[in-house]
Amino acid sequence: MNGMRILGMVLAVALMIFVMAPIASAQQYPGILQDQYFKVNLSVKGYTIAADGETVLGKGAGSLHAYLQFAYDNLATSYSIITCMEDDIKGNGWHKGNSSGPISIANIYGATYPQVWDLQGISLSFSDGVNSYDIYPTFYTKITADGGTLKNASISNVACAVYADLGGVEYGTGSCTMNGSLILPANVAKKVPAACQ
């Protein structure tokens, strides 16, 4: 019985902290994610198709870590997202990519939590040096701020499709998930590879 009472108290305190935490939005503070880095886990599963477009060669799955850097354009009131992925095939560095177009503030929905980012067909490009991956995500963010000063943020998957160019000979298609968390600005220099900054 005591255990249940303690558990109830812990849950009540956790709920109070969650309710009291100031949630911000990209509409309320449009540039709040300017130059912010996230470490994300990207998981992919799908099918490999031969270059003839007719033959299914098999299915597979995998996951990797990558970095996202958000860049805000005040004049266009839109974000672009710079991607950075490790070359895990040759092991010789990191490769940067970008979103295929601007992500308008008008396509980020929700004044509080969650804020759903509908990229409207805009892809995020990743490369491992041999293969390239265009992912088409819809995700939501939870942004915690204090008077416009960013305190924390996270990205959670809603939906995600992937198209992969597998060395120019085969391609892949399937689904993906993308989840991650903010790297606080004070930690960027030590937690984000120099090639991604």
ABEGO torsion letter per residue (X at the ends): XAAAAAAAAAAAAAAAAAAABBBBBAAABAAAABGBBBBBBBBBBEBBBBAAGABBAEBBBBBBBBBBBBBBBAAAGBBBBBBBBBBAAAGAEBBBBBBABBBBAAABBEABOBBBBBAGGBBBBBBAGABBBBBBBBBBBBBBBBGGBBABBBBBBABBBBBBBBGGABBBBEBBBBBBBBBBAAAAAAABBAAAX
